Amino acid sequence: MLARLRSLQAWLLPRGPVDVVRQVLLFAAAYYGYRLVRGAVDDPLGAAVAFKNARELISIEQSLHVFVEPSVQAWAASKPAIIDFASWVYINAQVTVTVSALVYLYLRHNSSFYFIRNMFVVAMALALVGYIVVPTAPPRFFPEWGFFDSVSDMVGVSHDSVAVNAIFNPYAAIPSMHVAFALMIAVPIARLSKHRITKIVWSLYPPLITFVIVATANHFLTDAFLGACTAALGAWVAAWMARVRPSAWAFEPAKATA
């Protein structure tokens, strides 16, 4: 029995309880930074800047002939099953899927987890800079373009409610961390997986999230592109850090099998 308990402890705490607490505190600090940034733009002047930036973004996309977001949401809304599915995925992707994936990586691929953690920390720090420098209102705040809040319609709770605003930054559109998070968990898991189906499923996850954030009117395509750039820069910095401490921070992809 004692041997089984030790085996279970080694599986649940591959580097001991102190390491688990350390990882939780790192991500908690990142969220606290997010809350501080939210307070920096949570006033009438900050909101005005966020709406101004969003309108300028729409103008830029129109000039580039890539302002397709109203058409994407209109198409999804014409098929109730699709718009409801997109709203459900949007609600669950950022917390449920991401946290579950990180826990899985910590438990099953602990040697590679620290590269992914570093990538997340760097990307989240970059995102905080973006939210301060370029606060941007999401598409759902512009009904004049045909946008509507599909997530609020499905769950019956407005994004503008006190409870929701206490947790989420309504003007954190640039960059889209839904896309950044999707890439930062999907790419590593696909590389670590030895099963072709798993690789395919996770490879399709970032494109799915990109569709979801547009169909639910929570992000512009530009936000998605900048979210991907944020993830890429986070990976680049994490790779540089891995060269500094390869034994602790290197990523170890799954070895090919015959």
LUMMI-610306 format. One line per field, with one value per residue: residue number from 1; residue in one letter; x, z, y of N, C-alpha, C, CB in turn. Coordinates in pm, whole numbers, plus 50000, padded with zeros to 5 digits. Atoms other than C-alpha are relative to their C-alpha. Glycine has a CB too. Example, Ala and Ser with C-alpha at 12.3 -4.5 7.8 and 13.67 -1.06 7.14 Angstrom:
% LUMMI-610306
num <- c(1	2);
residuo <- c(a	s);
n.c1 <- c(50089	49918);
n.c3 <- c(50000	49994);
n.c2 <- c(49881	49881);
ca.c1 <- c(51230	51367);
ca.c3 <- c(50780	50714);
ca.c2 <- c(49550	49894);
c.c1 <- c(50090	49923);
c.c3 <- c(50000	50073);
c.c2 <- c(50120	50109);
cb.c1 <- c(49901	50041);
cb.c3 <- c(50125	49858);
cb.c2 <- c(50003	50046);
***
This chain:
% LUMMI-610306
num <- c(1	2	3	4	5	6	7	8	9	10	11	12	13	14	15	16	17	18	19	20	21	22	23	24	25	26	27	28	29	30	31	32	33	34	35	36	37	38	39	40	41	42	43	44	45	46	47	48	49	50	51	52	53	54	55	56	57	58	59	60	61	62	63	64	65	66	67	68	69	70	71	72	73	74	75	76	77	78	79	80	81	82	83	84	85	86	87	88	89	90	91	92	93	94	95	96	97	98	99	100	101	102	103	104	105	106	107	108	109	110	111	112	113	114	115	116	117	118	119	120	121	122	123	124	125	126	127	128	129	130	131	132	133	134	135	136	137	138	139	140	141	142	143	144	145	146	147	148	149	150	151	152	153	154	155	156	157	158	159	160	161	162	163	164	165	166	167	168	169	170	171	172	173	174	175	176	177	178	179	180	181	182	183	184	185	186	187	188	189	190	191	192	193	194	195	196	197	198	199	200	201	202	203	204	205	206	207	208	209	210	211	212	213	214	215	216	217	218	219	220	221	222	223	224	225	226	227	228	229	230	231	232	233	234	235	236	237	238	239	240	241	242	243	244	245	246	247	248	249	250	251	252	253	254	255	256	257	258);
residuo <- c(m	l	a	r	l	r	s	l	q	a	w	l	l	p	r	g	p	v	d	v	v	r	q	v	l	l	f	a	a	a	y	y	g	y	r	l	v	r	g	a	v	d	d	p	l	g	a	a	v	a	f	k	n	a	r	e	l	i	s	i	e	q	s	l	h	v	f	v	e	p	s	v	q	a	w	a	a	s	k	p	a	i	i	d	f	a	s	w	v	y	i	n	a	q	v	t	v	t	v	s	a	l	v	y	l	y	l	r	h	n	s	s	f	y	f	i	r	n	m	f	v	v	a	m	a	l	a	l	v	g	y	i	v	v	p	t	a	p	p	r	f	f	p	e	w	g	f	f	d	s	v	s	d	m	v	g	v	s	h	d	s	v	a	v	n	a	i	f	n	p	y	a	a	i	p	s	m	h	v	a	f	a	l	m	i	a	v	p	i	a	r	l	s	k	h	r	i	t	k	i	v	w	s	l	y	p	p	l	i	t	f	v	i	v	a	t	a	n	h	f	l	t	d	a	f	l	g	a	c	t	a	a	l	g	a	w	v	a	a	w	m	a	r	v	r	p	s	a	w	a	f	e	p	a	k	a	t	a);
n.c1 <- c(50083	49910	49938	50101	50016	49882	50013	50103	49942	49904	50076	50070	49903	49874	49886	50031	50107	49950	49998	50139	50036	49925	50064	50130	49974	49958	50118	50082	49939	50035	50140	50007	49957	50115	50097	49948	50016	50142	50031	49939	50084	50139	50054	50058	49898	49945	50100	50004	49881	50020	50094	49931	49906	50076	50049	49883	49967	50098	49963	49881	50040	50077	49906	49928	50103	50005	50102	50100	50058	50148	50050	49975	50098	50133	50010	50012	50128	50107	50003	50000	49911	49862	49976	50003	49877	49892	50012	49962	49855	49939	50011	49919	49864	49894	49975	50014	49909	49862	49954	49993	49882	49879	49991	49959	49859	49920	49999	49958	49881	49945	49870	50024	50096	49940	49988	50134	50029	49926	50065	50123	49969	49953	50113	50096	49940	50015	50141	50029	49952	50097	50125	49979	49966	50106	50129	50086	50132	50026	50108	50136	50044	50033	50119	50022	49940	50070	49949	50077	49928	50061	49973	50100	50131	50012	49997	50092	49926	49933	49860	49994	50045	49898	49924	49910	49899	49907	49906	49940	49976	50081	49926	49877	50017	49869	50021	50094	49932	50064	49919	49866	50006	50027	49874	49898	50026	50023	49875	49921	50064	49989	49862	49973	50085	49951	50115	50031	50130	49981	49927	50092	50100	49940	49960	50121	50053	49984	50094	50135	50011	50004	50138	50089	49992	50060	50143	50068	49979	49913	49872	49980	49895	49871	49971	49956	49864	49908	49991	49906	49866	49964	49961	49873	49894	49984	49926	49862	49931	49987	49892	49876	49982	49963	49857	49931	50013	50058	50042	50122	50101	50005	50118	49963	50109	50007	49913	50072	50001	49996);
n.c3 <- c(50000	49994	50132	50090	49967	50052	50146	50030	49972	50105	50122	49981	49964	50057	49944	49863	49981	50010	50142	50040	49947	50077	50131	49978	49966	50122	50082	49923	50015	50134	49996	49921	50091	50088	49925	49988	50131	50019	49926	50066	50112	49957	49972	50125	50096	50053	50088	50123	50078	50049	50113	50108	50059	50072	50126	50088	50045	50104	50121	50058	50063	50119	50103	50045	50052	49918	49896	50030	49874	49999	50084	49930	49893	50061	50049	49885	49934	50082	49965	49853	49940	50014	49914	49861	49979	49993	49871	49897	50007	49951	49854	49937	50052	49933	49866	49988	50088	49977	49870	50007	50080	49921	49896	50070	50036	49878	49946	50093	50074	49908	50045	50101	49949	49960	50123	50029	49897	50036	50118	49953	49919	50090	50083	49917	49972	50123	50014	49907	50063	50105	49943	49950	50109	50102	49956	50118	49978	50090	50099	49946	49955	50118	50066	50128	50105	50002	49899	49878	49900	50003	49873	49905	50041	49968	49855	49932	49914	50085	49975	49927	49863	49898	49969	50111	50008	49888	50031	50132	50055	50121	50108	50024	50130	50067	50094	49957	49927	50034	50107	49946	49913	50083	50064	49903	49948	50109	50067	49917	49982	50128	50014	49897	50021	50088	50076	50114	49981	49902	50068	50092	49920	49941	50109	50044	49891	50021	50100	49943	49909	50082	50048	49886	49949	50101	50010	49880	49997	49889	50050	50142	50056	49963	49864	50010	50056	49898	49898	50051	49990	49858	49968	50068	49929	49873	50028	50034	49875	49923	50061	49957	49859	49993	50028	49878	49903	50076	49916	49928	50079	50139	50043	50048	50078	49999	50096	50105	49986	50127);
n.c2 <- c(49879	49884	49988	49944	49858	49929	49996	49901	49868	49970	49969	49873	49896	50050	49927	49963	49901	49862	49963	49976	49868	49901	49983	49935	49861	49931	49970	49908	49867	49952	49957	49878	49895	49977	49922	49864	49935	49975	49879	49884	49954	50008	49868	49947	49963	50125	50060	49920	50036	50136	49995	49931	50094	50103	49942	49988	50135	50033	49924	50063	50126	49966	49956	50120	50091	50121	49980	50103	50047	50000	50109	50127	50017	50015	50138	50090	49975	50059	50142	49996	50099	49953	49884	50047	50076	49903	49931	50095	50016	49876	49997	50104	50013	49925	50051	50145	50073	49959	50048	50146	50035	49972	50103	50122	49986	50004	50135	50103	49956	49901	49948	49897	49903	49872	49922	49949	49899	49879	49943	49936	49881	49895	49956	49926	49869	49921	49964	49891	49877	49968	49951	49864	49908	49995	50056	50007	50060	50113	49976	50009	49867	49918	50055	49932	50083	50128	50092	50020	50079	50134	50067	49951	50051	50142	50025	49911	49907	49902	49968	49872	50016	49971	50122	50031	49894	50014	50107	49987	49867	49990	49934	50076	50065	50011	50110	50102	50106	50127	50059	50026	50117	50118	50040	50039	50134	50095	50036	50092	50130	50071	50047	50101	50117	50105	50050	49913	49935	49893	49892	49932	49928	49880	49911	49929	49918	49855	49946	50000	49888	49878	49988	49976	49863	49911	50029	49950	49854	49963	49952	49979	50085	49940	50046	50138	49998	49950	50104	50100	49939	50001	50137	50028	49930	50070	50123	49963	49965	50123	50077	49935	50033	50142	50011	49956	50110	50111	50112	49965	49930	50046	50076	50133	50058	50145	50065	50073	50144	50072);
ca.c1 <- c(50000	50283	50447	50122	50084	50437	50370	50053	50240	50514	50249	50055	50359	50643	50866	50709	50437	50658	50693	50315	50267	50535	50358	50019	50165	50326	49997	49814	50061	49992	49619	49674	49865	49566	49339	49568	49561	49184	49167	49390	49133	48816	48702	48509	48828	48974	48651	48648	49002	48909	48614	48825	49092	48831	48683	49030	49091	48770	48882	49219	49059	48817	49105	49273	48946	48961	48670	48472	48374	48010	47963	48119	47891	47586	47659	47709	47397	47190	47268	47166	47366	47687	47650	47557	47853	48085	47954	47998	48355	48433	48312	48514	48829	49016	48978	48852	49054	49367	49390	49313	49583	49839	49759	49791	50126	50252	50157	50234	50510	50668	51011	50858	50611	50858	50927	50551	50517	50789	50617	50288	50446	50623	50313	50090	50336	50333	49954	49941	50150	49909	49607	49763	49900	49613	49292	49038	48665	48553	48315	48015	48007	47926	47568	47570	47785	47544	47738	47565	47682	47606	47766	47540	47239	47316	47394	47158	47430	47555	47925	47841	47714	47898	47998	48147	48325	48478	48657	48723	48863	48602	48864	49128	49082	49442	49598	49354	49481	49220	49426	49758	49656	49519	49852	50059	49879	49789	50134	50320	50060	50059	50438	50433	50161	50251	49904	49816	49452	49555	49801	49530	49273	49509	49634	49274	49219	49377	49181	48864	48930	48998	48658	48493	48624	48510	48173	48089	48195	48457	48757	48854	49075	49355	49329	49368	49676	49836	49750	49937	50232	50226	50240	50523	50726	50660	50788	51097	51186	51117	51352	51621	51567	51597	51945	52039	51909	51860	51833	51542	51365	51416	51127	51144	50913	50795	51039	50930	50831	50880);
ca.c3 <- c(50000	50087	49751	49571	49758	49666	49304	49305	49464	49202	48927	49073	49200	48961	49115	49457	49606	49615	49236	49192	49416	49219	48887	49025	49168	48834	48649	48934	48907	48533	48600	48866	48607	48377	48650	48700	48328	48326	48593	48385	48103	48310	48290	48037	47877	47843	47691	47441	47332	47300	47072	46868	46817	46711	46451	46314	46296	46098	45857	45810	45741	45497	45310	45287	45180	45471	45679	45653	46020	45973	45695	45903	46200	45976	45815	46152	46295	46006	46140	46509	46578	46453	46638	46961	46921	46858	47167	47378	47257	47325	47685	47753	47545	47748	48091	48071	47771	47842	48212	48144	47876	48107	48384	48136	48013	48367	48465	48148	47983	48279	48118	47839	48058	48163	47804	47755	48085	47982	47648	47823	48069	47792	47571	47857	47944	47582	47582	47888	47702	47410	47633	47782	47461	47229	47426	47167	47186	47038	46739	46959	47071	46715	46630	46348	46155	46223	46512	46815	47133	47064	47390	47600	47397	47467	47840	47922	48093	47936	47896	48048	48373	48695	48758	48411	48410	48747	48586	48222	48048	47791	47589	47567	47196	47079	47078	47086	47360	47264	46949	47132	47397	47133	46950	47265	47378	47041	46881	47180	47236	46865	46873	47191	47073	46916	46768	46426	46516	46821	46612	46356	46618	46794	46461	46382	46719	46642	46314	46502	46771	46505	46352	46695	46805	46478	46462	46818	46747	47021	46800	46462	46225	46300	46667	46571	46358	46638	46884	46663	46649	47029	47060	46805	46989	47318	47163	47028	47370	47538	47288	47372	47743	47679	47538	47865	48080	47848	48131	48289	48013	47691	47495	47428	47143	47117	46947	46617	46626	46357);
ca.c2 <- c(50000	50238	50166	50245	50572	50670	50580	50791	51081	51056	51065	51358	51548	51462	51731	51758	51981	52292	52285	52261	52565	52751	52690	52791	53112	53201	53176	53351	53640	53661	53680	53946	54148	54108	54246	54548	54623	54591	54861	55087	55105	55070	55431	55646	55778	55427	55301	55587	55503	55135	55217	55457	55191	54936	55173	55243	54868	54822	55095	54925	54589	54751	54913	54571	54405	54158	54291	53967	53932	54048	53793	53514	53580	53620	53283	53112	53276	53140	52791	52777	52460	52623	52953	52771	52536	52831	53010	52697	52651	53017	52983	52668	52715	52973	52814	52457	52340	52541	52454	52087	52078	52239	51992	51706	51837	51880	51525	51331	51537	51710	51743	51956	52145	52414	52520	52557	52744	52989	53037	53116	53359	53553	53562	53676	53953	54069	54062	54286	54541	54521	54572	54886	55036	54943	54880	54772	54706	54372	54348	54264	54630	54744	54642	54899	54651	54368	54217	54067	53896	53529	53414	53636	53528	53161	53182	53468	53673	53994	54066	54404	54255	54342	53979	53930	54266	54181	53886	53973	54279	54390	54579	54304	54234	54290	54041	53751	53525	53267	53212	53243	52991	52754	52755	52725	52409	52255	52267	52114	51842	51755	51729	51521	51285	50953	50899	51036	51107	51307	51507	51584	51684	51923	52062	52161	52327	52669	52714	52617	52876	53141	53069	53070	53410	53567	53391	53497	53859	53857	53933	54071	53872	54117	54023	53658	53733	53933	53657	53410	53652	53676	53298	53279	53541	53362	53038	53214	53359	53023	52855	53112	53047	52672	52727	52898	52610	52311	52058	52245	52435	52240	52094	51721	51615	51258	51025	50876	50511	50253);
c.c1 <- c(50087	50066	49902	49979	50117	49995	49898	50054	50098	49928	49934	50095	50138	50123	49971	49895	50046	49998	49859	49957	50068	49931	49866	50020	50042	49880	49905	50054	49967	49856	49984	50045	49889	49896	50047	49982	49854	49960	50054	49913	49853	49950	49947	50104	50062	49905	49994	50117	49983	49905	50064	50097	49928	49950	50114	50041	49905	50036	50121	49962	49918	50093	50078	49906	49999	49897	49883	49926	49848	49941	50017	49896	49859	49980	49981	49865	49884	49985	50011	50097	50145	50028	49997	50127	50118	49998	50044	50151	50068	50000	50101	50147	50105	50034	50000	50104	50145	50053	50014	50123	50128	50019	50047	50149	50090	50014	50063	50128	50073	50130	49985	49910	50061	50031	49865	49960	50070	49937	49872	50030	50044	49884	49900	50055	49988	49856	49963	50046	49903	49872	50013	50020	49886	49873	49901	49868	49978	49884	49861	49946	49957	49881	49972	50062	49935	50048	49902	50078	49935	50021	49898	49861	49981	49990	49906	50066	50078	50146	50014	49956	50117	50087	50101	50112	50101	50109	50077	50012	49921	50074	50133	49986	50134	50109	49895	50076	49927	50083	50139	50001	49978	50127	50099	49971	49988	50130	50085	49936	50006	50141	50033	49921	50064	49889	49960	49869	50011	50072	49906	49900	50058	50049	49881	49947	50021	49911	49856	49981	49995	49861	49907	50004	49941	49849	49921	50016	50080	50136	49991	50107	50139	50041	50056	50144	50101	50011	50097	50143	50048	50047	50135	50116	50026	50080	50147	50080	50020	50112	50136	50030	50045	50147	50082	49999	49937	49950	49867	49889	49990	49871	50045	49884	50004	50090	49918	50010	49994	49862);
c.c3 <- c(50000	49864	49900	50026	49948	49849	49957	50023	49891	49870	50010	50028	49949	50052	50139	50011	49984	49854	49951	50046	49919	49866	50013	50029	49878	49916	50074	49989	49863	49997	50079	49916	49904	50069	50015	49870	49976	50072	49933	49887	50038	50046	49868	49895	49936	49904	49867	49910	49939	49880	49880	49929	49918	49867	49901	49944	49890	49870	49932	49929	49874	49886	49941	49944	50077	50113	49971	50127	50002	49919	50068	50110	49944	49950	50115	50068	49923	50026	50151	50064	49997	50094	50148	50033	50015	50135	50114	50003	50054	50152	50064	49959	50091	50138	50003	49917	50033	50133	49999	49922	50078	50110	49938	49965	50122	50051	49907	49923	50080	49951	49896	50050	50021	49880	49969	50101	49968	49882	50040	50075	49912	49918	50080	50038	49879	49982	50092	49944	49892	50054	50054	49884	49900	50054	49884	50034	49900	49905	50060	50049	49883	49925	49866	49883	49993	50104	50117	50091	50011	50132	50105	49967	50041	50150	50078	50097	49911	50038	50082	50145	50098	50025	49891	49992	50114	49970	49871	49956	49870	49882	49971	49868	49930	50103	50052	50071	49988	49893	50051	50088	49919	49934	50101	50071	49886	49935	50087	50015	49871	49982	50100	49978	49903	49910	49893	50020	50099	49938	49910	50076	50056	49894	49951	50107	49979	49889	50052	50091	49924	49944	50114	50046	49903	49995	50120	50020	50122	49956	49850	49951	50033	50140	49998	49947	50104	50117	49958	50007	50144	50043	49938	50071	50137	49982	49971	50127	50086	49944	50038	50147	50016	49969	50122	50104	49932	50086	50069	49910	49855	49972	49941	49925	50004	49894	49899	50026	49865	49957);
c.c2 <- c(50126	50024	50061	50149	50083	50012	50104	50141	50040	50038	50137	50116	49959	50072	50054	50109	50144	50046	50029	50139	50110	50027	50074	50148	50081	50039	50093	50142	50058	50049	50130	50119	50038	50088	50145	50077	50032	50129	50125	50056	50004	50137	50055	50036	49875	49933	50074	49968	49861	49998	50068	49905	49893	50055	50019	49863	49956	50071	49937	49871	50025	50041	49883	49894	49867	50014	49906	49955	50007	49885	49864	49979	49983	49858	49903	50015	49940	49852	49990	49901	50048	50116	49960	49923	50096	50074	49910	49980	50124	50005	49905	50000	50061	49945	49848	49925	50033	49946	49848	49956	50023	49896	49869	50005	49991	49856	49898	50034	50107	50061	50110	50112	50137	50088	50065	50107	50131	50070	50074	50129	50116	50054	50080	50137	50091	50045	50115	50134	50044	50057	50142	50098	50014	49934	50008	49931	49887	50031	50004	50134	50089	49941	50067	49925	49862	49901	49988	49905	49862	49926	50043	49949	49855	49977	50090	50096	50095	50015	50127	49988	50024	49877	49968	50103	49993	49898	50027	50146	50014	50062	49931	49922	49976	49975	49902	49888	49867	49929	49966	49876	49873	49949	49946	49868	49899	49954	49907	49862	49919	49945	49889	49872	49902	49945	50099	50074	50116	50119	50080	50085	50130	50098	50082	50095	50150	50057	50003	50120	50132	50022	50039	50145	50101	49979	50050	50150	50043	50052	50026	49903	50054	49959	49858	49993	50046	49902	49891	50053	50000	49862	49966	50068	49935	49872	50030	50033	49875	49912	50059	49967	49854	49979	50042	49888	49879	49885	50025	50050	49955	49924	49868	49937	49848	49942	49920	49851	49934	49960);
cb.c1 <- c(49906	50106	50048	49867	49986	50129	49959	49875	50069	50092	49893	49902	50003	49996	50040	50125	49940	50144	50063	49906	50039	50144	49979	49924	50106	50095	49927	49994	50153	50021	49912	50086	50123	49937	49976	50148	50054	49917	50055	50136	50019	49985	50108	49917	50109	50035	49862	49999	50127	49946	49871	50076	50085	49882	49930	50118	49996	49857	50030	50106	49919	49900	50096	50081	50023	50140	49953	50067	50055	49948	50071	50143	50005	49982	50124	50113	49979	50026	50115	49862	49987	50028	49896	49876	50025	49990	49856	49929	50044	49926	49858	49941	50009	49959	49897	49861	49970	50011	49903	49873	50002	49992	49863	49917	50023	49938	49861	49891	49962	50020	50083	49939	49941	50126	50047	49896	50044	50145	49968	49921	50110	50111	49931	49967	50148	50045	49911	50066	50141	49970	49953	50123	50125	50046	49944	50071	49889	49969	50004	49997	50112	50121	49879	50056	50150	50012	50138	49858	50000	50058	50142	50000	49982	50119	50141	49899	50095	49931	50076	49914	49940	49934	49904	49923	49932	49924	49928	49919	50152	49878	50024	50029	49909	50031	50132	49920	50014	49854	50009	50050	49888	49895	50061	50014	49872	49910	50081	50022	49855	49965	50096	49969	49864	50061	49881	49994	49896	50078	50117	49926	49947	50115	50060	49892	50063	50144	50005	49975	50117	50102	49954	50037	50145	50063	49979	50053	49867	50019	50111	50039	49983	49993	49873	49906	50006	49953	49862	49965	49998	49882	49893	49994	49964	49865	49937	50002	49920	49868	49984	49992	49870	49915	50037	49935	49916	50101	50105	50030	50028	50122	49916	50045	50007	49857	50101	50057	49883	50090);
cb.c3 <- c(50122	50108	49951	50015	50151	50043	49945	50086	50136	49976	49973	50114	50154	49851	49909	50069	50136	50057	49916	50060	50149	49978	49931	50116	50109	49919	49962	50147	50019	49896	50060	50127	49924	49956	50137	50040	49887	50051	50138	49945	49878	50113	50064	50030	50067	50114	50067	50034	50088	50112	50040	50053	50109	50085	50027	50076	50117	50045	50037	50109	50098	50030	50056	50114	49850	50059	50005	49933	50113	49946	49865	50059	50095	49885	49919	50101	50019	49852	49928	50051	49928	49855	49973	50025	49884	49884	50022	49977	49854	49944	50043	49968	49864	50013	50098	49960	49852	49999	50112	49935	49871	50060	50071	49871	49928	50109	50033	49902	49858	50135	49943	49877	50129	50080	49882	50000	50138	49970	49898	50090	50103	49908	49936	50126	50040	49878	50030	50135	49940	49919	50111	50094	49927	49868	50126	49885	49986	50080	49894	50115	50077	49906	50090	50005	50025	49865	50051	49970	50137	49885	50048	50002	49849	49944	50052	50072	50099	50009	49868	49930	50021	50131	50017	49868	50001	50126	49990	49899	49976	50029	50035	50118	49910	49918	49976	49879	50146	49951	49880	50079	50103	49892	49925	50102	50084	49896	49964	50137	50045	49883	50018	50136	49949	50081	50093	49872	50049	50121	49917	49912	50114	50090	49884	49961	50130	49967	49872	50078	50099	49885	49936	50115	50030	49861	49985	50123	49999	50090	50030	49971	49848	49990	50088	49908	49876	50050	50028	49855	49944	50086	49951	49854	50017	50060	49883	49904	50079	50001	49847	49980	50078	49903	49879	50057	50124	49903	50103	50103	50002	49968	49898	50117	49856	49981	50072	49860	50086	50009);
cb.c2 <- c(50000	49979	49864	49925	50017	49928	49862	49977	49999	49881	49892	49988	50023	50013	50114	50044	49983	50010	49888	49892	50011	49953	49863	49933	50009	49913	49870	49957	49992	49888	49891	49988	49956	49866	49938	49998	49911	49881	49991	49963	49911	49897	50095	50121	50086	49906	49999	50150	50004	49911	50075	50124	49935	49950	50135	50065	49901	50040	50148	49973	49914	50112	50104	49941	49974	49970	50149	49879	50081	50132	49999	49998	50119	50101	49961	50028	50148	50024	49920	49972	49866	50041	50109	49912	49901	50101	50048	49865	49972	50123	49963	49868	50063	50143	50055	49956	50033	50153	50044	49943	50081	50140	49980	49980	50132	50089	49958	49973	50054	49939	49887	49937	49952	49975	49910	49885	49950	49968	49889	49904	49967	49947	49879	49919	49983	49918	49879	49973	49980	49877	49907	50003	49951	49929	50076	49926	50107	49874	49893	49901	50067	50011	50014	50142	49984	49939	50048	49943	50073	49918	50029	50153	50014	49924	50017	49921	49925	50134	50014	50102	49859	50046	49881	49996	50135	49960	49868	49923	50025	50080	50147	49903	50084	50129	49925	49944	50038	50023	50096	50121	50016	50033	50119	50108	50000	50062	50126	50060	50018	50094	50116	50056	50043	49888	49972	49919	49897	49949	49942	49897	49912	49962	49920	49900	49957	50029	49916	49870	50001	49992	49868	49908	50036	49975	49851	49927	50072	49883	49899	50148	49989	50153	50007	49919	50092	50137	49939	49962	50144	50045	49900	50046	50149	49969	49924	50121	50107	49923	49997	50155	50024	49918	50085	50127	50044	49947	49970	50103	50146	49911	50081	49911	50047	49952	49910	50035	49956	49877);
***
